Amino acid sequence: MLPFILRRILFMIPTLAVISVISFAIIEAPPGDYLDAYVDRLTSQMQSVDPSEVEALRARYGLGQSWSVRYWRWFSGVLQGDLGRSMEWNQPVAKLIGARLPWTLAISVTSLLLVYVISIPIGIYSASNQYSPGDYVATLIGFLGLATPNFLLALIFLWLYFLWTGNVAVGLFSDEYIIAPWSVAKLVDLLSHIWLPALIVGTSGTAGLIRVMRANLLDELQKPYVMVARAKGLKEGRVLVKYPLRIAMNPVASTIGWTLPALVNGELLTSMVLGLPTLAPLFVGALLSQDMFLAGSVVFILSALTLIGTLISDIILAWLDPRIREAI
Amino acid sequence: MTLLDASPENSTLETVPVKEEKLLVASQWQLIRWKFVRHRVAVLSLIVLILFYLAAIFAEFVAPYAPGHYDADLTLAPPQAPHFFDNGQFNWRPFVYGVTSEYDINTFKTTYTIDESLKYPIHFFVHGDPYKLWGIFESDRHLYGVEEGTVFLFGADNQGRDVLSRVIHGGRISLSIGLVGIAISSLIGILIGGLSGYYGGVTDVIIQRIIEFLRSIPTLPLWMALSVALPPTWSVVQVYFGIVVILSLVGWTGLARVVRGKFMSLREEDFVMAAQLNGSTEIRTIFKHMLPSFYSHVIASLTLSVPGMILGETALSFLGLGLQAPAVSWGVLLRDAQFIRVLASSPWLLLPGALVVVAILCFNFVGDGLRDAADPYASI
């Protein structure tokens, strides 16, 4: 098991390096460097700019040097936890991201749990009651869930929420808990709010997983060993749980790999529409105002976290299925 | 017993072989078509999609108004439903009731009432806003419209423009972006997947790593960041192609995997070896012998990747990072619905979203149907 984990971590290093290059390319993408933008902003605010100060800053950030030097300067900073400085907020990027990342993670993790909690029982029901009315309803919901963009679903929920309660924002806490210190009551309040965005974020994942679960289980149910189990006189429920379900679960566990990127995408859009204090509004704001250190860092953090999530899912999968441990 | 033996039992027996014979001599595409047609939902979806695309191609003619046509008195006016019954009497010609607006000085609110005394019959092929179809044909005929008053079947937006007309015009961008996008990503996908599957070895390992990488990172942040990098001076057409390229740079991986898998299995087939032994070049072997045997799989896989492109464009434009306001796409239209107070009083602004859902559902169904039909020899 340990060699497998080590090998996977080693595989991750080049991928992380590529992601860092892409993120740095994003930071450098807009024409001009960020000091030009800084000077522009100061002059537009009628403030005087000292050319020698600009030159000093230029030297400090290595802006006159080649791409690779600048990249290395940035990346070694990232490794030490220094992600650069946001121009728009005039704060360190790491601090800005650190304040909002926990909410993004909370929504994504809750969403991932909901996806599995909802889709596995529905998938099992659909497969064991093929062509029943319930199966058709599940299939229909599955198709609709795949076809509805997250932000549209979020808009519809927000609209219904507004019609029912008159509130314009969903939020993660009730008013009295927003600034309250952490307590059990606050946690309960958070849980009573977070399920809605998590559900919206997970819709397409749930829809996809219902289809995977149903197809896998249907394949297994047709195999001879199921017939043998039935012939032995096992009850239908026991047959299902004891044999085919275990085998059908493995591909489901491996889908975490493609569920995670979809979750990150969904979380961005849903939080934008619902106005949640996650990375999403920060990221979109940074892109629109060309605050590229912030934007590039968000891309880097989100991609890196997705990779780590995939790594964890791979380890769980290897732990579930010895064949995978040996194969890779 | 010969075939000429025309006894009654034989004639009934002969009908069965004739049908089977039809199956045996049918070309692969005929078999695929027969199998696809049996998938009712897929056929229905295909018809809906064809209607969508026809409406988008002939947008100027199908839409009753130009996308910029506005009526300042009717901002956020509710949809006017077509009626067939007038005082309990059936009319063949549908009509809409007029809408009158009333501005309340105290609340600064405009309220709209359906005025049943005003009736505007809907005519077909009426004269309306002049247009130039595809920049060539000048006309002012519209598929339907009213001679006086207004016909806003989907209601009006916050500038008093017909939402349905704008949806039809917006379909031109939103629906075409999927097709142009898969045209580009299919080129990349077939080329790279083909190289990977045909050569195998180190090439294959490197390409597979790249594909795994692209599939393991979240695409939306990347798309968003790249679309910001498009120069702000670009025209609508340039931004459109920029977005298509951005979407397809990430979208080719699914197809590349299908193509690679097929190449891997076909490489071992006898007919490929026969072609090679006959001295056909590599390029000729790939394009003349191997590709035609799985075109149907490629088409199915492409159909299933269109929805991702449409969703990508809609999401980017909705966030304000894709196409911008004077251009009309479904995502741009949905931007009007993002302010919850506006949305609560005028929920018809979500109708463009309903069309996105219908279009994507149809592409998924057609894709599923094609995938099942792609291998007609599986169970016939």
Interface residues (C-beta under 8 A of the other chain):
Chain A: T15 V18 I19 I22 I26 A29 P30 P31 F143 L144 L146 A147 T148 P149 N150 F151 L152 L155 I156 L158 W159 F162 L163 V168 G257 W258 L260 P261 A262 V264 N265 L268 L269 M272 V273 F283 V284 L287 L288 Q290 A295 G296 V298 V299 L302 S303 T306 L307 T310
Chain B: F213 R215 S216 I217 P218 T219 L220 P221 L222 M224 A225 L226 V228 A229 P231 P307 L311 T314 A315 F318 L319 G320 L321 L334 A337 Q338 I340 R341 L343 A344 P347 L350 G353 V356 V357 I360 L361 N364 F365
